[in-house]
Every structure is written in structure tokens, then in C-alpha cells.
Amino acid sequence: MNYEALRTVFRRTNALLGTNWSMHDLRHTAALRMSRDKRLPLRDVQTILGHANLSTTADVYLVEEEEQVIARVQEYLADREERAKHPVPTAVATGYEASDLAVLFGGGQA
């Protein structure tokens, strides 16, 4: 189907449904779905869309859904509570200086 034929399909469909969809709407929907798929790197989405800069793709299509953000925060907080119930042993492993581990792990081991 060529461009003009597809435009005709859209015109007729929009007239029947009382909508205002465009081919660009389909591109945008496909791009959103691709960008949310963990199996498809954002670089691939950038290439498919023909964006010169990765930031263009990221700024437009890396939109977080509120429900997903809330679910991840709840999961994080539940995991944090669970880890607090089982503290990590503070004893230094044999053969290591506590000060060296403090530097390596940001001061948490000294």
C-alpha cells in the first residue's frame, strides 16, 4: 500500500469513527511500545526511527507510567525492609584491612 492509499484509509476511518488519527500516531505508538520492551535497546529504537541523536529518542519515548513507578517504589521499600531484618555481618574477612575495605565500599566496613 502506498502513502496516498494509506492516507485515504485513514481519512475514511476517521470520518466513520469521528477521530483524527494519523500515520504519525501509529509511528508514535510503535515507538512507545518498542522503547518499553526490555529486549530492545534504545539505540535500536533510535535507528528504526531515524533520529540523529539518542537524546531525541530518550526525551520523547522514555516516558514512565505512574503505576509502574509506584509499583517499583513499593517493591524497593519492601525489599529494604526485608534487608533490614537481616543485617550484613560487620566482621572483616580474613586477610583484609578494615581501612582498605572502607575505601573500597565507601566507609561502610570500617
C-alpha positions as CSV (number, residue, x, y, z in Angstrom):
1,M,0.0,0.0,0.0
2,N,1.5,3.4,-1.0
3,Y,1.3,6.6,1.1
4,E,-1.7,8.1,-0.7
5,A,-3.7,4.8,-0.3
6,L,-2.9,4.7,3.4
7,R,-3.9,8.4,3.8
8,T,-7.2,7.5,2.1
9,V,-7.8,4.7,4.5
10,F,-7.1,7.0,7.5
11,R,-9.5,9.7,6.1
12,R,-12.3,7.2,5.7
13,T,-11.7,5.6,9.1
14,N,-11.5,8.9,10.8
15,A,-14.7,10.0,9.1
16,L,-16.6,6.9,10.2
17,L,-15.3,6.9,13.8
18,G,-15.2,10.7,14.3
19,T,-11.5,10.5,15.2
20,N,-8.4,12.3,14.0
21,W,-5.7,9.6,13.8
22,S,-2.7,9.9,11.6
23,M,0.1,7.7,10.3
24,H,2.4,9.6,12.7
25,D,0.1,8.4,15.6
26,L,0.9,4.8,14.6
27,R,4.7,5.6,14.4
28,H,4.5,7.2,17.9
29,T,2.6,4.2,19.3
30,A,5.0,1.7,17.8
31,A,8.0,3.7,19.2
32,L,6.5,3.8,22.7
33,R,6.0,0.1,22.6
34,M,9.5,-0.6,21.3
35,S,11.1,1.8,23.9
36,R,9.2,-0.1,26.8
37,D,10.4,-3.5,25.6
38,K,13.3,-4.6,27.7
39,R,14.6,-6.8,24.9
40,L,15.1,-3.9,22.5
41,P,17.9,-1.4,23.3
42,L,17.1,2.3,22.9
43,R,19.8,2.5,20.3
44,D,17.9,0.1,18.1
45,V,14.7,2.2,18.5
46,Q,16.8,5.3,17.6
47,T,17.9,3.6,14.4
48,I,14.5,2.4,13.5
49,L,13.0,5.9,14.0
50,G,15.9,7.6,12.2
51,H,16.7,10.0,15.0
52,A,20.2,11.6,14.7
53,N,20.6,11.8,18.5
54,L,19.8,9.3,21.1
55,S,18.6,12.1,23.4
56,T,15.8,12.8,20.9
57,T,14.5,9.3,21.2
58,A,15.0,9.2,25.0
59,D,13.4,12.6,25.7
60,V,10.3,11.7,23.7
61,Y,9.8,8.0,24.3
62,L,11.2,7.2,27.7
63,V,8.0,8.2,29.5
64,E,7.3,6.4,32.7
65,E,3.8,5.3,33.6
66,E,2.8,6.3,37.1
67,E,1.5,2.9,38.0
68,Q,4.9,1.3,37.1
69,V,6.8,3.9,39.2
70,I,4.6,3.3,42.2
71,A,5.0,-0.5,41.8
72,R,8.8,-0.2,41.7
73,V,9.0,2.1,44.7
74,Q,6.7,-0.3,46.7
75,E,9.0,-3.2,45.7
76,Y,12.1,-1.2,46.7
77,L,10.6,-0.3,50.1
78,A,9.5,-3.9,50.8
79,D,13.0,-5.2,49.8
80,R,14.6,-2.5,52.0
81,E,12.5,-3.6,55.0
82,E,13.4,-7.3,54.3
83,R,17.1,-6.5,54.2
84,A,16.9,-4.5,57.4
85,K,15.7,-7.7,59.1
86,H,18.9,-9.5,58.1
87,P,21.8,-7.1,58.6
88,V,25.1,-7.9,56.9
89,P,27.8,-9.1,59.2
90,T,30.3,-6.4,60.1
91,A,33.3,-8.6,60.7
92,V,36.2,-8.0,58.2
93,A,37.2,-11.0,56.1
94,T,40.4,-12.7,57.0
95,G,43.4,-11.1,55.2
96,Y,41.9,-7.7,54.5
97,E,42.4,-4.4,56.3
98,A,39.2,-2.8,57.5
99,S,40.5,0.6,56.3
100,D,41.0,-0.8,52.8
101,L,37.5,-2.2,52.7
102,A,36.2,1.2,54.0
103,V,37.8,2.9,51.0
104,L,36.6,0.2,48.6
105,F,33.0,0.2,49.9
106,G,32.5,3.8,50.8
107,G,33.2,3.7,54.5
108,G,30.6,1.1,55.4
109,Q,33.0,-1.5,56.5
110,A,35.4,0.4,58.9
